[in-house]
Amino acid sequence: MIDEHLVADWDEPPRAMSFEESFRVILDGISRRAVLLSAPGDPLDPERVEAALGLYLRAPALVNLTLNHKICVEHGLPLHPTVYYELVEARRYRIRRNPAELEAANALFRQAIDLARAAIRLEPDLGVRVARFSERVPPELWRFVYSGGGDRYTWMGAEPALLRKLAGAALRDGRPALLVGAAHGAIMPALVLAEYLGCPLYFIRLSMFKRQDEEPVVSLADEAWLSGWREGPTLLFDEDVAGGITLARFTARLGPLFADWKSAAVLRHGSAAFRPDYVARSWWD
């Protein structure tokens, strides 16, 4: 798995975390880096270290961009390559799309999650998976651009050692039937956490600071898919709890969809009002 190849300072985000690439470039880059890492070689070779970091940073972009595409399709927003529209703007555009487009956007999003997980696992048939996935990508999505930023707490929360610790704590109470991460911040760590937990993975957007979401963006398609796991146990996850508002709202909206659920975060500030059931590390500034 990718964590075996990662060599990084987990206290400060690397400069490589700040990048801007199109969907096509990201997908091609994932394939190229996976091939290099799958070949025999010194794990500390600078080229391999750079490839591992680049892959770790780009796998989440597949989920990020297909989630944005899905939300735009569902809410009647324009499909713009660089603009992430706020949901309140849907009242202005109200673009009508047919049921087949809605179904295709949701299916592609779920397939992107599976592909990102395969990349994190360094699956030997990743090239074949990428080719099959590419056949399903609509033309407009190839132009979508992902802009990554050097978020310190997202990076700290993606440290594999902390994710293993968090998974171990959760598994002591039994394996979750499903992990649901709060996008976009939790995408990177959740891809690894789901592997340690050995369970299915899904994402719901709740971006209170970057996208001004007031509550999780849950569509009818999301609820229909999540209903397959309504008995739980489900783990609701965000990478960090600073003030606690995001994970509190996330669990308040999604918790009632499941008969049995718990919450988890990699990092929690000691003064945060919300206390997840599982935390890997608490900190004080």
C-alpha positions as a Markdown table, in Angstrom:
| # | Residue | x | y | z |
|---|---|---|---|---|
| 1 | Met | 0.0 | 0.0 | 0.0 |
| 2 | Ile | 1.1 | 3.6 | -0.5 |
| 3 | Asp | 1.9 | 4.2 | 3.2 |
| 4 | Glu | 4.9 | 1.9 | 2.8 |
| 5 | His | 6.4 | 4.3 | 0.3 |
| 6 | Leu | 5.7 | 7.6 | 2.1 |
| 7 | Val | 8.6 | 9.5 | 3.6 |
| 8 | Ala | 7.4 | 12.9 | 4.8 |
| 9 | Asp | 7.4 | 15.5 | 7.6 |
| 10 | Trp | 3.8 | 15.2 | 8.9 |
| 11 | Asp | 4.0 | 18.4 | 11.0 |
| 12 | Glu | 4.2 | 20.8 | 8.0 |
| 13 | Pro | 2.5 | 20.4 | 4.6 |
| 14 | Pro | 4.9 | 19.9 | 1.7 |
| 15 | Arg | 5.1 | 22.4 | -1.1 |
| 16 | Ala | 3.9 | 19.6 | -3.4 |
| 17 | Met | 0.5 | 19.8 | -1.7 |
| 18 | Ser | -0.1 | 23.1 | -3.6 |
| 19 | Phe | -0.7 | 22.2 | -7.2 |
| 20 | Glu | -3.2 | 22.9 | -10.0 |
| 21 | Glu | -3.9 | 20.2 | -12.6 |
| 22 | Ser | -6.7 | 19.2 | -14.9 |
| 23 | Phe | -8.6 | 15.9 | -14.4 |
| 24 | Arg | -6.9 | 14.3 | -17.3 |
| 25 | Val | -3.4 | 15.2 | -16.1 |
| 26 | Ile | -4.2 | 14.0 | -12.6 |
| 27 | Leu | -5.5 | 10.6 | -13.9 |
| 28 | Asp | -2.5 | 10.2 | -16.1 |
| 29 | Gly | -0.1 | 11.1 | -13.3 |
| 30 | Ile | -1.7 | 8.6 | -11.0 |
| 31 | Ser | -1.1 | 5.8 | -13.5 |
| 32 | Arg | 2.5 | 6.9 | -14.2 |
| 33 | Arg | 3.4 | 7.1 | -10.5 |
| 34 | Ala | 1.8 | 3.8 | -9.7 |
| 35 | Val | 3.9 | 2.0 | -12.3 |
| 36 | Leu | 7.1 | 3.5 | -10.9 |
| 37 | Leu | 6.2 | 2.5 | -7.3 |
| 38 | Ser | 5.2 | -1.1 | -8.4 |
| 39 | Ala | 8.6 | -1.7 | -9.9 |
| 40 | Pro | 11.4 | -3.1 | -7.7 |
| 41 | Gly | 13.7 | -0.4 | -6.3 |
| 42 | Asp | 15.1 | 1.4 | -3.3 |
| 43 | Pro | 12.1 | 2.9 | -1.3 |
| 44 | Leu | 14.3 | 5.8 | -0.3 |
| 45 | Asp | 15.2 | 6.7 | -3.9 |
| 46 | Pro | 14.3 | 10.4 | -4.4 |
| 47 | Glu | 12.3 | 9.6 | -7.5 |
| 48 | Arg | 10.2 | 7.0 | -5.8 |
| 49 | Val | 9.7 | 9.2 | -2.7 |
| 50 | Glu | 8.4 | 12.0 | -4.9 |
| 51 | Ala | 6.2 | 9.6 | -6.8 |
| 52 | Ala | 4.6 | 8.2 | -3.6 |
| 53 | Leu | 3.9 | 11.7 | -2.3 |
| 54 | Gly | 2.5 | 12.8 | -5.7 |
| 55 | Leu | 0.2 | 9.8 | -5.9 |
| 56 | Tyr | -0.9 | 10.3 | -2.3 |
| 57 | Leu | -1.9 | 13.9 | -3.1 |
| 58 | Arg | -3.6 | 13.2 | -6.4 |
| 59 | Ala | -5.8 | 10.2 | -5.5 |
| 60 | Pro | -8.1 | 12.4 | -3.4 |
| 61 | Ala | -8.5 | 14.8 | -6.4 |
| 62 | Leu | -10.4 | 12.1 | -8.3 |
| 63 | Val | -13.0 | 12.1 | -5.6 |
| 64 | Asn | -13.0 | 15.9 | -5.2 |
| 65 | Leu | -13.6 | 16.6 | -8.9 |
| 66 | Thr | -16.3 | 13.9 | -9.4 |
| 67 | Leu | -18.1 | 15.0 | -6.2 |
| 68 | Asn | -18.1 | 18.6 | -7.5 |
| 69 | His | -19.4 | 17.3 | -10.9 |
| 70 | Lys | -22.1 | 15.2 | -9.2 |
| 71 | Ile | -23.3 | 18.2 | -7.1 |
| 72 | Cys | -23.4 | 20.5 | -10.1 |
| 73 | Val | -25.5 | 18.0 | -12.0 |
| 74 | Glu | -27.8 | 17.3 | -9.1 |
| 75 | His | -28.4 | 20.9 | -8.2 |
| 76 | Gly | -28.7 | 22.4 | -11.7 |
| 77 | Leu | -25.4 | 24.3 | -11.6 |
| 78 | Pro | -23.1 | 25.0 | -14.6 |
| 79 | Leu | -20.3 | 22.6 | -15.3 |
| 80 | His | -17.4 | 25.0 | -15.2 |
| 81 | Pro | -13.8 | 23.7 | -15.3 |
| 82 | Thr | -12.4 | 26.0 | -12.6 |
| 83 | Val | -15.4 | 27.4 | -10.6 |
| 84 | Tyr | -16.9 | 25.6 | -7.6 |
| 85 | Tyr | -20.4 | 27.1 | -7.4 |
| 86 | Glu | -22.1 | 27.7 | -4.1 |
| 87 | Leu | -25.4 | 25.9 | -3.7 |
| 88 | Val | -27.3 | 29.2 | -3.2 |
| 89 | Glu | -26.5 | 29.9 | -6.9 |
| 90 | Ala | -28.7 | 27.0 | -8.0 |
| 91 | Arg | -31.7 | 29.3 | -7.6 |
| 92 | Arg | -30.2 | 31.5 | -10.3 |
| 93 | Tyr | -29.3 | 28.8 | -12.8 |
| 94 | Arg | -31.8 | 26.0 | -12.4 |
| 95 | Ile | -30.3 | 23.9 | -15.2 |
| 96 | Arg | -32.5 | 20.9 | -15.8 |
| 97 | Arg | -30.8 | 17.6 | -16.4 |
| 98 | Asn | -32.4 | 14.3 | -17.1 |
| 99 | Pro | -32.5 | 11.2 | -14.8 |
| 100 | Ala | -29.8 | 9.4 | -16.9 |
| 101 | Glu | -27.4 | 12.3 | -16.4 |
| 102 | Leu | -28.0 | 12.2 | -12.6 |
| 103 | Glu | -27.5 | 8.5 | -12.4 |
| 104 | Ala | -24.3 | 8.6 | -14.5 |
| 105 | Ala | -22.9 | 11.4 | -12.3 |
| 106 | Asn | -23.5 | 9.5 | -9.1 |
| 107 | Ala | -22.2 | 6.2 | -10.6 |
| 108 | Leu | -19.0 | 8.0 | -11.7 |
| 109 | Phe | -18.5 | 9.5 | -8.3 |
| 110 | Arg | -18.7 | 6.0 | -6.7 |
| 111 | Gln | -16.4 | 4.6 | -9.3 |
| 112 | Ala | -13.9 | 7.4 | -8.6 |
| 113 | Ile | -13.9 | 6.4 | -4.9 |
| 114 | Asp | -13.1 | 2.8 | -5.9 |
| 115 | Leu | -10.4 | 3.9 | -8.3 |
| 116 | Ala | -8.8 | 6.2 | -5.7 |
| 117 | Arg | -8.7 | 3.4 | -3.2 |
| 118 | Ala | -7.1 | 1.1 | -5.8 |
| 119 | Ala | -4.5 | 3.7 | -6.4 |
| 120 | Ile | -3.8 | 3.9 | -2.6 |
| 121 | Arg | -3.5 | 0.1 | -2.5 |
| 122 | Leu | -1.2 | 0.2 | -5.6 |
| 123 | Glu | -3.2 | -2.4 | -7.2 |
| 124 | Pro | -1.3 | -4.2 | -10.0 |
| 125 | Asp | -4.1 | -3.8 | -12.5 |
| 126 | Leu | -4.4 | -0.1 | -11.8 |
| 127 | Gly | -3.6 | 0.8 | -15.4 |
| 128 | Val | -6.5 | -1.3 | -16.6 |
| 129 | Arg | -8.8 | 0.2 | -14.0 |
| 130 | Val | -7.8 | 3.7 | -15.1 |
| 131 | Ala | -8.5 | 2.9 | -18.8 |
| 132 | Arg | -12.0 | 1.5 | -18.0 |
| 133 | Phe | -12.8 | 4.5 | -15.8 |
| 134 | Ser | -11.6 | 6.9 | -18.5 |
| 135 | Glu | -14.2 | 5.5 | -20.9 |
| 136 | Arg | -17.0 | 6.6 | -18.5 |
| 137 | Val | -15.7 | 10.2 | -18.0 |
| 138 | Pro | -18.0 | 12.7 | -19.7 |
| 139 | Pro | -16.1 | 15.2 | -22.0 |
| 140 | Glu | -16.8 | 18.2 | -19.8 |
| 141 | Leu | -15.2 | 16.6 | -16.8 |
| 142 | Trp | -11.8 | 16.2 | -18.5 |
| 143 | Arg | -11.5 | 20.0 | -18.4 |
| 144 | Phe | -12.2 | 20.3 | -14.6 |
| 145 | Val | -9.2 | 21.7 | -12.7 |
| 146 | Tyr | -8.2 | 20.7 | -9.2 |
| 147 | Ser | -6.4 | 23.3 | -7.1 |
| 148 | Gly | -4.7 | 21.9 | -4.1 |
| 149 | Gly | -3.6 | 24.0 | -1.1 |
| 150 | Gly | -1.2 | 23.4 | 1.7 |
| 151 | Asp | -3.7 | 22.9 | 4.5 |
| 152 | Arg | -1.7 | 22.1 | 7.7 |
| 153 | Tyr | -4.3 | 20.1 | 9.6 |
| 154 | Thr | -5.5 | 18.1 | 6.6 |
| 155 | Trp | -1.9 | 17.1 | 6.1 |
| 156 | Met | -1.3 | 16.3 | 9.8 |
| 157 | Gly | -4.5 | 14.3 | 9.8 |
| 158 | Ala | -3.3 | 12.2 | 6.8 |
| 159 | Glu | -0.4 | 10.8 | 8.7 |
| 160 | Pro | -0.6 | 7.0 | 8.2 |
| 161 | Ala | 0.6 | 6.2 | 11.8 |
| 162 | Leu | -2.2 | 8.3 | 13.2 |
| 163 | Leu | -4.7 | 6.7 | 10.9 |
| 164 | Arg | -3.6 | 3.2 | 11.9 |
| 165 | Lys | -4.0 | 4.2 | 15.6 |
| 166 | Leu | -7.5 | 5.6 | 14.9 |
| 167 | Ala | -8.5 | 2.4 | 13.0 |
| 168 | Gly | -7.2 | 0.3 | 15.8 |
| 169 | Ala | -9.4 | 2.1 | 18.3 |
| 170 | Ala | -12.5 | 1.8 | 16.2 |
| 171 | Leu | -11.9 | -1.9 | 15.4 |
| 172 | Arg | -11.7 | -2.8 | 19.1 |
| 173 | Asp | -15.5 | -2.1 | 19.1 |
| 174 | Gly | -16.0 | -4.1 | 15.9 |
| 175 | Arg | -15.5 | -3.4 | 12.2 |
| 176 | Pro | -17.7 | -0.6 | 10.8 |
| 177 | Ala | -20.0 | -1.6 | 8.0 |
| 178 | Leu | -19.4 | 1.8 | 6.3 |
| 179 | Leu | -17.1 | 4.8 | 6.6 |
| 180 | Val | -18.6 | 8.2 | 5.6 |
| 181 | Gly | -16.1 | 11.1 | 5.3 |
| 182 | Ala | -16.8 | 14.8 | 5.3 |
| 183 | Ala | -15.5 | 16.2 | 2.0 |
| 184 | His | -13.4 | 17.8 | 1.0 |
| 185 | Gly | -10.9 | 17.8 | 3.9 |
| 186 | Ala | -11.4 | 14.2 | 5.0 |
| 187 | Ile | -10.9 | 12.7 | 1.5 |
| 188 | Met | -7.2 | 12.1 | 1.7 |
| 189 | Pro | -7.1 | 10.5 | 5.2 |
| 190 | Ala | -10.4 | 8.6 | 4.7 |
| 191 | Leu | -9.0 | 6.8 | 1.6 |
| 192 | Val | -6.3 | 5.3 | 3.8 |
| 193 | Leu | -8.5 | 4.9 | 6.9 |
| 194 | Ala | -11.0 | 2.8 | 5.0 |
| 195 | Glu | -8.2 | 0.4 | 4.0 |
| 196 | Tyr | -7.1 | 0.0 | 7.6 |
| 197 | Leu | -10.7 | -0.6 | 8.6 |
| 198 | Gly | -11.5 | -2.9 | 5.7 |
| 199 | Cys | -14.9 | -1.4 | 4.9 |
| 200 | Pro | -16.7 | 0.5 | 2.1 |
| 201 | Leu | -16.3 | 4.2 | 1.8 |
| 202 | Tyr | -18.5 | 7.2 | 0.9 |
| 203 | Phe | -18.3 | 10.9 | 1.0 |
| 204 | Ile | -20.7 | 13.7 | 1.7 |
| 205 | Arg | -19.7 | 17.3 | 1.2 |
| 206 | Leu | -19.6 | 19.7 | 4.1 |
| 207 | Ser | -17.3 | 22.5 | 3.4 |
| 208 | Met | -18.2 | 25.2 | 5.9 |
| 209 | Phe | -15.2 | 27.5 | 5.3 |
| 210 | Lys | -14.2 | 27.0 | 1.7 |
| 211 | Arg | -17.7 | 26.5 | 0.2 |
| 212 | Gln | -19.9 | 28.2 | 2.9 |
| 213 | Asp | -22.0 | 25.1 | 3.3 |
| 214 | Glu | -24.4 | 25.5 | 6.2 |
| 215 | Glu | -25.1 | 21.7 | 6.4 |
| 216 | Pro | -24.0 | 18.5 | 4.6 |
| 217 | Val | -25.0 | 18.4 | 1.0 |
| 218 | Val | -27.1 | 15.3 | 0.9 |
| 219 | Ser | -29.1 | 14.5 | -2.2 |
| 220 | Leu | -31.8 | 11.9 | -2.7 |
| 221 | Ala | -29.3 | 9.8 | -4.5 |
| 222 | Asp | -27.0 | 9.9 | -1.5 |
| 223 | Glu | -29.8 | 8.9 | 0.8 |
| 224 | Ala | -30.8 | 6.1 | -1.5 |
| 225 | Trp | -27.3 | 4.7 | -1.6 |
| 226 | Leu | -26.6 | 5.1 | 2.1 |
| 227 | Ser | -29.9 | 3.3 | 2.9 |
| 228 | Gly | -28.1 | 0.0 | 2.0 |
| 229 | Trp | -26.1 | 0.5 | 5.2 |
| 230 | Arg | -28.9 | 1.9 | 7.4 |
| 231 | Glu | -28.4 | -0.9 | 10.0 |
| 232 | Gly | -24.8 | 0.2 | 10.5 |
| 233 | Pro | -22.6 | 0.3 | 12.3 |
| 234 | Thr | -21.4 | 3.4 | 10.4 |
| 235 | Leu | -18.4 | 5.6 | 11.2 |
| 236 | Leu | -18.8 | 9.3 | 10.5 |
| 237 | Phe | -15.4 | 10.9 | 10.0 |
| 238 | Asp | -13.6 | 14.2 | 9.6 |
| 239 | Glu | -9.9 | 14.7 | 9.7 |
| 240 | Asp | -9.8 | 17.3 | 12.5 |
| 241 | Val | -12.0 | 18.8 | 15.1 |
| 242 | Ala | -10.9 | 22.3 | 15.8 |
| 243 | Gly | -14.0 | 24.1 | 17.0 |
| 244 | Gly | -16.2 | 21.0 | 16.5 |
| 245 | Ile | -19.0 | 22.6 | 14.5 |
| 246 | Thr | -18.3 | 20.7 | 11.2 |
| 247 | Leu | -18.4 | 17.2 | 12.7 |
| 248 | Ala | -21.3 | 18.1 | 15.0 |
| 249 | Arg | -23.4 | 19.2 | 12.0 |
| 250 | Phe | -22.2 | 16.3 | 9.9 |
| 251 | Thr | -23.3 | 13.7 | 12.5 |
| 252 | Ala | -26.5 | 15.6 | 13.3 |
| 253 | Arg | -27.6 | 15.3 | 9.7 |
| 254 | Leu | -26.2 | 11.9 | 8.8 |
| 255 | Gly | -26.5 | 10.0 | 12.1 |
| 256 | Pro | -30.3 | 9.6 | 11.9 |
| 257 | Leu | -29.9 | 7.8 | 8.6 |
| 258 | Phe | -28.3 | 4.8 | 10.5 |
| 259 | Ala | -29.5 | 2.6 | 13.3 |
| 260 | Asp | -26.0 | 2.4 | 14.7 |
| 261 | Trp | -23.2 | 5.0 | 14.2 |
| 262 | Lys | -20.2 | 6.6 | 15.9 |
| 263 | Ser | -17.9 | 9.5 | 15.1 |
| 264 | Ala | -14.2 | 9.7 | 14.5 |
| 265 | Ala | -11.5 | 12.3 | 13.9 |
| 266 | Val | -7.7 | 12.0 | 13.6 |
| 267 | Leu | -7.0 | 15.3 | 15.4 |
| 268 | Arg | -9.0 | 17.1 | 18.1 |
| 269 | His | -8.2 | 20.4 | 19.8 |
| 270 | Gly | -8.5 | 20.1 | 23.5 |
| 271 | Ser | -11.0 | 22.9 | 23.8 |
| 272 | Ala | -13.3 | 21.7 | 21.0 |
| 273 | Ala | -16.9 | 21.4 | 22.2 |
| 274 | Phe | -17.5 | 18.2 | 20.1 |
| 275 | Arg | -16.0 | 15.0 | 21.4 |
| 276 | Pro | -15.8 | 12.2 | 18.7 |
| 277 | Asp | -16.0 | 8.6 | 19.9 |
| 278 | Tyr | -12.6 | 8.0 | 18.5 |
| 279 | Val | -9.6 | 10.3 | 18.2 |
| 280 | Ala | -6.0 | 9.5 | 17.4 |
| 281 | Arg | -4.4 | 12.7 | 18.7 |
| 282 | Ser | -5.4 | 15.7 | 20.8 |
| 283 | Trp | -3.5 | 18.9 | 20.7 |
| 284 | Trp | -3.3 | 22.4 | 22.3 |
| 285 | Asp | -2.0 | 25.5 | 20.5 |
